[in-house]
Amino acid sequence: MEQTEGEVRKVLAEVLSELGVDPDSVADSATLGSDLELDSTDAVEIGLELKRHFSVAVKVQVKGGETLGDLVKLVMGEIRQAGG
């Protein structure tokens, strides 16, 4: 079954909510580190949840200005590469 960007966003929103991120802050332009205030532990948790849901491994970067939109594109690229 092919995964969509909407499904990736939904999973990310759920994970971010569990990590205490305000749902109003969740936007493609939000940086993971400065805007959403995530740390390296959060990044590992997000990566594990993405692997569990989509069977892809991605390295989530909270430093360097990676945005939520960047992460969605990265996950979608990995899903396509894996043939899903």
C-alpha positions in Angstrom: 0.0 0.0 0.0 1.4 3.4 -1.0 1.9 5.8 1.8 1.0 9.5 1.4 2.4 12.7 2.7 -0.8 13.2 4.7 -0.2 9.9 6.5 3.3 10.8 7.3 2.2 14.2 8.6 -0.5 12.5 10.7 2.0 10.2 12.3 4.4 13.0 13.0 1.6 15.1 14.5 0.7 12.2 16.8 4.3 11.6 17.9 5.0 15.4 18.4 1.8 15.6 20.5 3.1 12.7 22.7 6.4 14.6 23.1 4.5 17.7 24.3 4.6 19.8 21.2 1.7 22.3 20.9 -0.4 21.2 17.9 -0.7 24.8 16.9 3.1 24.8 16.4 3.1 21.9 13.9 3.6 23.4 10.5 5.9 22.4 7.5 8.0 25.6 8.1 8.6 24.8 11.8 12.2 24.0 12.6 12.5 20.8 14.7 15.1 22.3 17.1 14.3 26.0 17.6 10.6 26.2 16.8 9.4 22.9 18.2 12.1 22.8 20.9 13.0 19.1 20.2 16.2 17.6 21.4 18.3 14.6 20.4 16.3 12.2 22.6 13.1 13.4 20.9 14.8 12.9 17.5 15.5 9.3 18.3 11.9 8.7 19.4 10.6 10.3 16.2 12.9 8.1 14.2 11.8 5.0 16.0 8.1 5.8 15.5 8.7 6.5 11.8 10.4 3.1 11.4 7.6 1.4 13.3 4.9 3.0 11.1 6.5 3.1 7.7 9.4 0.5 7.9 12.0 3.1 6.9 15.0 4.4 8.8 15.6 8.2 8.7 18.0 10.3 10.7 16.0 13.1 12.3 18.1 16.2 12.7 17.1 18.7 15.4 20.1 21.0 14.9 20.9 22.8 11.7 17.4 24.1 10.8 15.7 21.0 9.5 12.0 21.8 9.2 9.0 19.5 9.6 8.4 19.8 5.9 12.0 18.6 5.3 11.4 15.6 7.4 8.2 14.7 5.6 10.1 14.9 2.3 12.9 12.8 3.7 10.4 10.1 4.9 8.6 10.1 1.6 11.8 9.7 -0.3 12.8 6.7 1.9 9.3 5.2 1.4 9.6 5.5 -2.4 13.1 4.1 -2.4 11.9 1.1 -0.3 9.1 0.6 -2.9 6.2 1.6 -0.7 
